[in-house]
Amino acid sequence: MKVIIVIPTYNERVNLANIVPEILKLDPRYELLIVDDNSPDGTGQLAEELTQKNPGRISIIHRAGKLGLGSAYREGFKFALAHSADYVFEMDADFSHDPKYLPEFINMMKEYDVVIGSRYKHGISVVNWPIRRLILSWMATKYVRLVTGLKLTDCTTGYKCFSKKALEALPLDQIISNGYSFQIEVNFRLTKLGFKIGELPIVFVDRHSGSSKMSGHIIREAIYVVWKLRCGL
């Protein structure tokens, strides 16, 4: 079993230094792919140092600038498939996605093609978010479910595990989303393709350090994209 965990980064030097050893110690089969968007804080340089200290377990893609979450994952997925990964994860660097859940994802992959880490599977499991951000996230899932027909309890989560089969079927070059709506679009496309998506309840804890990448543009894109998906555009 080969597992590649794709972690997009932009100004995550402090978080990356802490989360990498936490992941690597869990299982010797776990490999990391860091996709860095030319972070001004030196995240890319740190990633190079970590790669040298952990040969064969960490790879890095250096990109020219801040090109967006969706494009980072598309590049990461292509890399993982080219390197024969059996399972591919999406994961944030900031500890909002706790590494302790990684083995639970893998265990659930025996029954599903994709497993998502749901913050709302058993009520609301979010810690340290401002109430406005929490309401926005919770309402976003309600909105997405209403417009697209998705049955998931958390349509925008970015903690996910994909089987090789599911990722190979996903038309990566046709994905139109580049912000957080990327998560919605991937869920929608895989559901339409007939893949089985499971939900693992997780506790989401707001980032340890650094700043959120959420913006008004990202929110507007998500509102727009769900209607494009519904209309088949």
Backbone as CSV, one residue per row, in Angstrom:
resi,resn,N_x,N_y,N_z,CA_x,CA_y,CA_z,C_x,C_y,C_z
1,MET,0.841,-1.196,0.000,0.000,0.000,0.000,0.877,1.247,0.000
2,LYS,0.636,2.114,-0.958,1.371,3.364,-1.035,0.412,4.521,-0.820
3,VAL,0.721,5.381,0.141,-0.126,6.515,0.504,0.654,7.798,0.276
4,ILE,0.069,8.709,-0.504,0.675,10.025,-0.697,-0.282,11.083,-0.166
5,ILE,0.217,11.918,0.727,-0.576,12.978,1.357,-0.162,14.298,0.733
6,VAL,-1.094,14.927,0.034,-0.815,16.177,-0.668,-1.151,17.348,0.252
7,ILE,-0.156,18.190,0.507,-0.328,19.348,1.382,0.037,20.616,0.621
8,PRO,-0.951,21.428,0.232,-0.644,22.708,-0.403,-0.210,23.726,0.657
9,THR,0.754,24.548,0.338,1.250,25.513,1.332,1.420,26.899,0.740
10,TYR,1.116,27.876,1.573,1.450,29.280,1.301,1.633,29.942,2.663
11,ASN,2.866,30.274,2.970,3.221,30.851,4.276,2.817,29.933,5.434
12,GLU,3.301,28.710,5.386,3.002,27.727,6.439,4.274,27.157,7.049
13,ARG,5.334,27.937,7.091,6.627,27.426,7.556,6.548,26.844,8.971
14,VAL,5.969,27.589,9.897,5.903,27.127,11.286,5.058,25.859,11.392
15,ASN,3.887,25.882,10.764,3.013,24.717,10.831,3.644,23.496,10.168
16,LEU,4.284,23.706,9.022,4.873,22.577,8.289,5.954,21.896,9.119
17,ALA,6.764,22.688,9.799,7.838,22.122,10.622,7.290,21.220,11.714
18,ASN,6.089,21.520,12.179,5.503,20.736,13.269,4.698,19.537,12.789
19,ILE,3.997,19.704,11.676,3.083,18.636,11.270,3.788,17.495,10.537
20,VAL,4.862,17.796,9.821,5.546,16.748,9.052,5.997,15.577,9.927
21,PRO,6.726,15.811,11.041,7.130,14.665,11.863,5.952,13.924,12.475
22,GLU,4.852,14.639,12.756,3.659,13.985,13.308,3.076,12.990,12.312
23,ILE,3.115,13.328,11.036,2.589,12.439,10.001,3.533,11.264,9.754
24,LEU,4.801,11.564,9.607,5.761,10.527,9.239,5.874,9.427,10.291
25,LYS,5.695,9.765,11.556,5.843,8.760,12.607,4.659,7.809,12.695
26,LEU,3.548,8.158,12.043,2.342,7.329,12.133,2.491,6.003,11.389
27,ASP,3.139,6.051,10.235,3.229,4.841,9.407,4.359,5.029,8.402
28,PRO,5.267,4.077,8.283,6.389,4.229,7.344,5.955,4.242,5.884
29,ARG,4.705,3.860,5.624,4.217,3.853,4.238,3.669,5.210,3.810
30,TYR,3.529,6.140,4.727,3.006,7.460,4.387,4.096,8.303,3.738
31,GLU,3.771,8.892,2.595,4.660,9.832,1.920,3.961,11.182,1.804
32,LEU,4.740,12.246,1.796,4.190,13.593,1.707,4.592,14.254,0.398
33,LEU,3.639,14.976,-0.187,3.924,15.841,-1.320,3.517,17.254,-0.922
34,ILE,4.479,18.139,-0.830,4.226,19.532,-0.482,4.173,20.341,-1.776
35,VAL,3.075,21.058,-1.975,2.917,21.901,-3.166,2.950,23.349,-2.690
36,ASP,4.086,23.998,-2.885,4.270,25.347,-2.325,4.170,26.416,-3.398
37,ASP,3.374,27.444,-3.092,3.139,28.536,-4.033,4.092,29.710,-3.806
38,ASN,5.386,29.389,-3.779,6.429,30.414,-3.647,6.200,31.279,-2.403
39,SER,6.031,30.623,-1.263,5.727,31.318,-0.008,6.837,32.299,0.374
40,PRO,6.484,33.553,0.649,7.496,34.536,1.054,8.168,34.216,2.384
41,ASP,7.523,33.394,3.226,8.088,33.122,4.552,9.106,31.985,4.558
42,GLY,9.430,31.452,3.387,10.443,30.396,3.323,9.911,28.992,3.500
43,THR,8.610,28.795,3.334,8.047,27.445,3.449,8.697,26.490,2.454
44,GLY,8.900,26.955,1.242,9.500,26.104,0.213,10.910,25.671,0.576
45,GLN,11.689,26.576,1.142,13.052,26.241,1.561,13.030,25.194,2.674
46,LEU,12.121,25.374,3.630,11.994,24.391,4.702,11.590,23.036,4.132
47,ALA,10.686,23.037,3.163,10.260,21.782,2.552,11.445,21.059,1.901
48,GLU,12.328,21.826,1.274,13.530,21.223,0.681,14.396,20.585,1.761
49,GLU,14.554,21.267,2.884,15.355,20.727,3.976,14.732,19.453,4.535
50,LEU,13.420,19.440,4.678,12.726,18.246,5.174,12.853,17.088,4.185
51,THR,12.847,17.426,2.896,13.003,16.388,1.862,14.365,15.725,1.971
52,GLN,15.396,16.530,2.191,16.746,15.991,2.316,16.907,15.139,3.574
53,LYS,16.201,15.509,4.644,16.295,14.754,5.894,15.479,13.466,5.865
54,ASN,14.514,13.398,4.954,13.618,12.233,4.879,13.553,11.721,3.444
55,PRO,14.684,11.232,2.917,14.722,10.808,1.508,13.711,9.706,1.220
56,GLY,12.990,9.874,0.122,12.018,8.869,-0.286,10.648,9.033,0.334
57,ARG,10.537,9.939,1.313,9.241,10.089,1.995,8.608,11.460,1.792
58,ILE,9.380,12.426,1.337,8.842,13.760,1.097,9.277,14.234,-0.287
59,SER,8.312,14.775,-1.028,8.594,15.402,-2.318,8.024,16.808,-2.284
60,ILE,8.487,17.650,-3.180,7.983,19.024,-3.212,7.808,19.490,-4.647
61,ILE,6.728,20.222,-4.880,6.508,20.927,-6.139,6.572,22.418,-5.822
62,HIS,7.525,23.108,-6.445,7.644,24.557,-6.287,6.878,25.227,-7.428
63,ARG,5.968,26.116,-7.074,5.204,26.820,-8.098,5.590,28.299,-8.118
64,ALA,5.270,28.965,-9.205,5.776,30.319,-9.427,5.151,31.358,-8.510
65,GLY,3.935,31.103,-8.034,3.258,32.077,-7.191,1.984,31.497,-6.630
66,LYS,1.144,32.340,-6.081,-0.100,31.909,-5.448,-1.134,31.624,-6.530
67,LEU,-1.216,30.366,-6.927,-2.019,29.972,-8.078,-3.344,29.322,-7.708
68,GLY,-3.620,29.170,-6.415,-4.922,28.670,-6.007,-4.912,27.242,-5.512
69,LEU,-5.844,26.968,-4.607,-5.947,25.647,-3.986,-6.263,24.558,-5.001
70,GLY,-7.225,24.840,-5.870,-7.643,23.831,-6.833,-6.515,23.390,-7.742
71,SER,-5.778,24.349,-8.275,-4.679,23.992,-9.178,-3.569,23.260,-8.431
72,ALA,-3.369,23.603,-7.152,-2.364,22.897,-6.354,-2.742,21.430,-6.197
73,TYR,-4.014,21.173,-5.908,-4.437,19.786,-5.765,-4.418,19.043,-7.092
74,ARG,-4.769,19.706,-8.174,-4.717,19.032,-9.472,-3.292,18.582,-9.784
75,GLU,-2.332,19.467,-9.543,-0.934,19.084,-9.766,-0.517,17.961,-8.828
76,GLY,-0.959,18.066,-7.574,-0.618,17.039,-6.597,-1.193,15.683,-6.948
77,PHE,-2.432,15.673,-7.410,-3.078,14.404,-7.779,-2.369,13.761,-8.971
78,LYS,-2.012,14.571,-9.945,-1.307,14.033,-11.113,0.038,13.431,-10.707
79,PHE,0.731,14.115,-9.808,2.003,13.597,-9.301,1.781,12.259,-8.595
80,ALA,0.777,12.202,-7.734,0.517,10.980,-6.963,0.178,9.809,-7.871
81,LEU,-0.644,10.052,-8.887,-0.992,8.980,-9.820,0.229,8.535,-10.619
82,ALA,1.060,9.492,-11.016,2.272,9.149,-11.770,3.255,8.353,-10.930
83,HIS,3.142,8.479,-9.593,4.037,7.750,-8.689,3.332,6.574,-8.020
84,SER,2.285,6.086,-8.678,1.637,4.813,-8.322,1.062,4.760,-6.907
85,ALA,0.481,5.864,-6.457,-0.153,5.872,-5.136,-1.430,5.047,-5.159
86,ASP,-1.658,4.277,-4.110,-2.915,3.539,-3.963,-3.990,4.419,-3.341
87,TYR,-3.567,5.272,-2.387,-4.473,6.205,-1.729,-3.820,7.583,-1.722
88,VAL,-4.646,8.610,-1.959,-4.144,9.976,-2.021,-4.995,10.847,-1.108
89,PHE,-4.337,11.589,-0.242,-5.023,12.474,0.706,-4.927,13.926,0.285
90,GLU,-5.968,14.684,0.629,-5.897,16.139,0.732,-5.778,16.448,2.214
91,MET,-4.895,17.386,2.551,-4.725,17.720,3.962,-4.109,19.104,4.093
92,ASP,-4.604,19.887,5.065,-4.027,21.205,5.341,-2.813,21.060,6.259
93,ALA,-1.940,22.059,6.195,-0.706,22.034,6.984,-0.876,22.581,8.390
94,ASP,-2.026,23.181,8.686,-2.146,24.006,9.888,-2.712,23.293,11.117
95,PHE,-2.790,21.968,11.077,-3.294,21.146,12.181,-4.811,21.224,12.357
96,SER,-5.510,21.960,11.500,-6.975,21.891,11.543,-7.423,20.488,11.118
97,HIS,-6.594,19.835,10.335,-6.799,18.432,9.972,-5.806,17.601,10.789
98,ASP,-6.302,17.001,11.847,-5.428,16.286,12.780,-4.890,15.007,12.131
99,PRO,-3.559,14.828,12.120,-2.985,13.619,11.522,-3.472,12.308,12.156
100,LYS,-3.949,12.374,13.401,-4.357,11.140,14.078,-5.466,10.409,13.343
101,TYR,-6.198,11.113,12.482,-7.303,10.480,11.762,-6.847,9.699,10.531
102,LEU,-5.612,9.878,10.107,-5.153,9.240,8.867,-5.386,7.723,8.846
103,PRO,-5.037,6.983,9.904,-5.300,5.538,9.873,-6.787,5.199,9.790
104,GLU,-7.638,6.050,10.373,-9.075,5.798,10.314,-9.607,5.976,8.893
105,PHE,-9.081,6.964,8.192,-9.439,7.123,6.784,-9.088,5.848,6.012
106,ILE,-7.874,5.396,6.183,-7.412,4.211,5.447,-8.288,3.011,5.754
107,ASN,-8.656,2.850,6.995,-9.516,1.727,7.375,-10.873,1.809,6.671
108,MET,-11.436,3.005,6.580,-12.731,3.174,5.917,-12.645,2.975,4.404
109,MET,-11.457,3.130,3.841,-11.303,2.965,2.399,-11.532,1.520,1.945
110,LYS,-11.644,0.598,2.877,-12.003,-0.782,2.526,-13.427,-0.856,1.988
111,GLU,-14.254,0.117,2.371,-15.666,0.110,1.995,-16.043,1.209,1.002
112,TYR,-15.189,2.220,0.844,-15.550,3.377,0.027,-14.461,3.686,-1.004
113,ASP,-14.865,4.454,-2.022,-13.913,4.938,-3.027,-13.259,6.241,-2.577
114,VAL,-14.002,7.006,-1.787,-13.533,8.281,-1.245,-14.045,8.391,0.185
115,VAL,-13.227,8.919,1.072,-13.681,9.201,2.447,-13.364,10.656,2.745
116,ILE,-14.361,11.376,3.259,-14.153,12.773,3.629,-14.226,12.912,5.146
117,GLY,-13.475,13.857,5.680,-13.527,14.142,7.109,-14.609,15.170,7.372
118,SER,-15.718,14.730,7.960,-16.868,15.616,8.151,-16.866,16.294,9.512
119,ARG,-17.047,17.616,9.483,-17.145,18.407,10.703,-18.568,18.412,11.263
120,TYR,-19.514,17.894,10.462,-20.924,18.005,10.840,-21.664,16.665,10.837
121,LYS,-20.928,15.576,10.785,-21.558,14.248,10.756,-22.341,13.986,12.034
122,HIS,-21.779,14.332,13.168,-22.440,14.153,14.465,-22.587,15.518,15.138
123,GLY,-23.485,16.333,14.607,-23.618,17.688,15.137,-22.528,18.577,14.576
124,ILE,-22.080,19.540,15.343,-21.028,20.464,14.911,-19.761,20.185,15.714
125,SER,-18.683,19.809,15.025,-17.420,19.465,15.682,-16.323,20.407,15.213
126,VAL,-16.476,21.670,15.565,-15.521,22.703,15.177,-15.099,23.462,16.426
127,VAL,-13.786,23.671,16.575,-13.254,24.328,17.762,-12.525,25.612,17.350
128,ASN,-12.788,26.686,18.076,-12.064,27.963,17.957,-12.395,28.784,16.714
129,TRP,-13.474,28.455,16.022,-13.892,29.305,14.916,-14.769,30.433,15.433
130,PRO,-14.650,31.642,14.896,-15.621,32.698,15.206,-17.012,32.244,14.761
131,ILE,-18.038,32.655,15.454,-19.384,32.194,15.154,-19.786,32.530,13.718
132,ARG,-19.320,33.681,13.215,-19.643,34.061,11.828,-19.081,33.063,10.834
133,ARG,-17.837,32.633,11.058,-17.208,31.661,10.148,-17.912,30.307,10.243
134,LEU,-18.295,29.927,11.439,-18.983,28.655,11.633,-20.329,28.648,10.912
135,ILE,-21.081,29.720,11.072,-22.392,29.812,10.420,-22.225,29.799,8.898
136,LEU,-21.209,30.508,8.403,-20.941,30.547,6.964,-20.658,29.153,6.430
137,SER,-19.818,28.390,7.119,-19.469,27.044,6.681,-20.673,26.113,6.721
138,TRP,-21.408,26.165,7.811,-22.566,25.278,7.979,-23.642,25.588,6.947
139,MET,-23.875,26.877,6.711,-24.876,27.274,5.716,-24.412,26.950,4.301
140,ALA,-23.111,26.999,4.072,-22.589,26.657,2.748,-22.933,25.221,2.387
141,THR,-22.783,24.318,3.346,-23.126,22.924,3.082,-24.625,22.774,2.811
142,LYS,-25.446,23.477,3.575,-26.888,23.439,3.345,-27.218,23.941,1.939
143,TYR,-26.580,25.018,1.551,-26.791,25.616,0.231,-26.374,24.651,-0.878
144,VAL,-25.197,24.052,-0.727,-24.690,23.126,-1.737,-25.606,21.910,-1.870
145,ARG,-26.042,21.378,-0.739,-26.958,20.232,-0.774,-28.252,20.582,-1.511
146,LEU,-28.775,21.761,-1.246,-30.023,22.195,-1.866,-29.877,22.347,-3.381
147,VAL,-28.785,22.981,-3.815,-28.613,23.272,-5.234,-28.181,22.047,-6.034
148,THR,-27.242,21.275,-5.488,-26.647,20.173,-6.259,-27.268,18.807,-5.991
149,GLY,-27.942,18.655,-4.858,-28.493,17.349,-4.517,-27.518,16.438,-3.802
150,LEU,-26.317,16.915,-3.500,-25.370,16.097,-2.744,-25.948,15.762,-1.369
151,LYS,-25.685,14.553,-0.889,-26.234,14.097,0.386,-25.227,14.181,1.531
152,LEU,-24.049,14.707,1.276,-22.996,14.750,2.284,-23.326,15.747,3.389
153,THR,-22.852,15.462,4.602,-23.082,16.385,5.718,-22.076,17.531,5.738
154,ASP,-20.975,17.400,4.992,-19.944,18.441,4.946,-19.405,18.512,3.524
155,CYS,-19.973,19.413,2.730,-19.636,19.471,1.309,-18.349,20.228,1.007
156,THR,-17.838,20.975,1.987,-16.682,21.828,1.720,-15.411,21.419,2.472
157,THR,-15.457,20.309,3.172,-14.277,19.866,3.907,-13.102,19.609,2.966
158,GLY,-11.902,19.922,3.449,-10.702,19.710,2.651,-9.827,18.582,3.161
159,TYR,-10.373,17.748,4.045,-9.635,16.591,4.563,-10.260,15.364,3.913
160,LYS,-9.540,14.747,2.971,-10.135,13.684,2.154,-9.105,12.622,1.794
161,CYS,-9.622,11.437,1.529,-8.788,10.356,1.005,-9.459,9.781,-0.236
162,PHE,-8.697,9.622,-1.295,-9.197,9.106,-2.564,-8.514,7.779,-2.897
163,SER,-9.271,6.873,-3.471,-8.658,5.681,-4.032,-8.025,6.033,-5.371
164,LYS,-7.088,5.230,-5.794,-6.463,5.428,-7.105,-7.511,5.381,-8.207
165,LYS,-8.443,4.461,-8.086,-9.490,4.307,-9.100,-10.332,5.568,-9.244
166,ALA,-10.711,6.168,-8.118,-11.531,7.378,-8.155,-10.774,8.538,-8.790
167,LEU,-9.512,8.721,-8.404,-8.742,9.837,-8.953,-8.467,9.653,-10.440
168,GLU,-8.236,8.419,-10.857,-7.993,8.171,-12.280,-9.218,8.504,-13.120
169,ALA,-10.405,8.328,-12.532,-11.644,8.614,-13.269,-12.006,10.091,-13.266
170,LEU,-11.440,10.855,-12.331,-11.779,12.267,-12.182,-11.135,13.073,-13.319
171,PRO,-11.936,13.817,-14.096,-11.372,14.601,-15.212,-10.703,15.874,-14.694
172,LEU,-9.491,15.738,-14.218,-8.813,16.839,-13.524,-8.715,18.106,-14.366
173,ASP,-8.479,17.956,-15.670,-8.297,19.132,-16.519,-9.615,19.827,-16.855
174,GLN,-10.729,19.199,-16.493,-12.038,19.822,-16.747,-12.588,20.546,-15.520
175,ILE,-11.916,20.418,-14.395,-12.405,21.058,-13.168,-12.251,22.574,-13.290
176,ILE,-13.344,23.279,-13.002,-13.357,24.725,-13.217,-13.052,25.526,-11.956
177,SER,-13.114,24.888,-10.791,-12.958,25.597,-9.523,-11.495,25.706,-9.120
178,ASN,-11.178,26.814,-8.443,-9.807,26.977,-7.989,-9.714,27.323,-6.513
179,GLY,-10.816,27.754,-5.901,-10.823,28.053,-4.476,-11.404,26.891,-3.697
180,TYR,-12.109,27.201,-2.609,-12.680,26.139,-1.787,-13.820,25.412,-2.493
181,SER,-14.368,26.030,-3.550,-15.396,25.340,-4.330,-14.829,24.123,-5.052
182,PHE,-13.506,24.042,-5.103,-12.877,22.837,-5.652,-13.376,21.596,-4.919
183,GLN,-13.536,21.703,-3.599,-13.999,20.554,-2.816,-15.413,20.157,-3.226
184,ILE,-16.255,21.137,-3.437,-17.635,20.873,-3.846,-17.656,20.195,-5.214
185,GLU,-16.905,20.752,-6.141,-16.916,20.218,-7.500,-16.403,18.784,-7.563
186,VAL,-15.343,18.497,-6.834,-14.810,17.130,-6.818,-15.842,16.155,-6.245
187,ASN,-16.481,16.542,-5.140,-17.535,15.685,-4.574,-18.646,15.438,-5.586
188,PHE,-19.065,16.498,-6.248,-20.161,16.410,-7.212,-19.796,15.504,-8.383
189,ARG,-18.631,15.724,-8.954,-18.217,14.935,-10.120,-18.061,13.451,-9.775
190,LEU,-17.463,13.166,-8.633,-17.270,11.768,-8.258,-18.600,11.083,-7.960
191,THR,-19.531,11.816,-7.365,-20.862,11.255,-7.127,-21.551,10.940,-8.448
192,LYS,-21.472,11.852,-9.399,-22.082,11.638,-10.706,-21.448,10.457,-11.437
193,LEU,-20.183,10.212,-11.170,-19.483,9.078,-11.784,-19.796,7.754,-11.094
194,GLY,-20.552,7.819,-9.996,-20.986,6.605,-9.319,-20.083,6.106,-8.222
195,PHE,-19.135,6.924,-7.785,-18.234,6.487,-6.726,-18.893,6.651,-5.359
196,LYS,-18.538,5.768,-4.472,-19.133,5.722,-3.136,-18.295,6.574,-2.180
197,ILE,-18.935,7.579,-1.578,-18.241,8.500,-0.677,-18.681,8.263,0.758
198,GLY,-17.725,7.980,1.631,-17.998,7.794,3.051,-17.598,9.025,3.836
199,GLU,-18.163,9.163,5.039,-17.864,10.316,5.884,-17.329,9.865,7.242
200,LEU,-16.148,10.346,7.565,-15.521,10.071,8.851,-15.706,11.284,9.750
201,PRO,-16.374,11.141,10.899,-16.523,12.288,11.799,-15.160,12.728,12.341
202,ILE,-14.864,14.016,12.217,-13.611,14.558,12.746,-13.912,15.774,13.611
203,VAL,-12.968,16.113,14.463,-13.019,17.388,15.182,-12.065,18.336,14.468
204,PHE,-12.600,19.437,14.006,-11.826,20.439,13.283,-11.430,21.546,14.257
205,VAL,-10.140,21.753,14.414,-9.635,22.796,15.309,-8.985,23.874,14.459
206,ASP,-9.389,25.127,14.652,-8.857,26.203,13.831,-7.337,26.261,13.920
207,ARG,-6.729,26.753,12.875,-5.272,26.722,12.693,-4.495,27.170,13.938
208,HIS,-3.323,26.529,14.150,-2.459,26.858,15.276,-1.769,28.208,15.072
209,SER,-1.337,28.460,13.852,-0.668,29.727,13.558,-0.876,30.060,12.094
210,GLY,-0.521,31.296,11.720,-0.739,31.739,10.357,-2.132,32.317,10.201
211,SER,-2.473,32.666,8.965,-3.761,33.301,8.711,-4.574,32.506,7.701
212,SER,-5.895,32.617,7.809,-6.799,31.919,6.910,-6.663,32.456,5.491
213,LYS,-6.880,31.594,4.499,-6.825,31.999,3.091,-8.204,32.333,2.541
214,MET,-9.238,32.293,3.376,-10.594,32.601,2.940,-10.694,34.056,2.508
215,SER,-11.465,34.292,1.431,-11.652,35.657,0.939,-13.026,35.789,0.310
216,GLY,-13.427,37.029,0.044,-14.702,37.266,-0.606,-14.756,36.654,-1.987
217,HIS,-13.647,36.698,-2.709,-13.597,36.107,-4.051,-13.870,34.600,-3.993
218,ILE,-13.287,33.941,-3.015,-13.472,32.500,-2.875,-14.940,32.169,-2.594
219,ILE,-15.572,32.980,-1.750,-16.981,32.759,-1.426,-17.848,32.968,-2.667
220,ARG,-17.573,34.027,-3.426,-18.356,34.300,-4.641,-18.180,33.192,-5.671
221,GLU,-16.972,32.683,-5.781,-16.736,31.590,-6.724,-17.575,30.375,-6.357
222,ALA,-17.634,30.059,-5.079,-18.391,28.891,-4.633,-19.882,29.047,-4.945
223,ILE,-20.417,30.241,-4.714,-21.833,30.494,-5.006,-22.123,30.282,-6.491
224,TYR,-21.212,30.735,-7.318,-21.363,30.652,-8.776,-21.184,29.222,-9.283
225,VAL,-20.182,28.531,-8.755,-19.832,27.213,-9.272,-20.949,26.189,-9.038
226,VAL,-21.612,26.224,-7.909,-22.636,25.200,-7.641,-23.755,25.256,-8.677
227,TRP,-24.091,26.466,-9.153,-25.133,26.570,-10.172,-24.630,26.072,-11.524
228,LYS,-23.357,26.301,-11.828,-22.786,25.757,-13.048,-22.818,24.229,-13.034
229,LEU,-22.534,23.654,-11.860,-22.558,22.208,-11.751,-23.977,21.680,-11.940
230,ARG,-24.919,22.336,-11.297,-26.310,21.901,-11.405,-26.806,21.968,-12.857
231,CYS,-26.383,23.010,-13.557,-26.850,23.198,-14.932,-26.009,22.425,-15.955
232,GLY,-24.977,21.748,-15.455,-24.143,20.935,-16.342,-23.260,21.734,-17.262
233,LEU,-22.898,22.934,-16.834,-22.059,23.788,-17.686,-20.586,23.480,-17.491
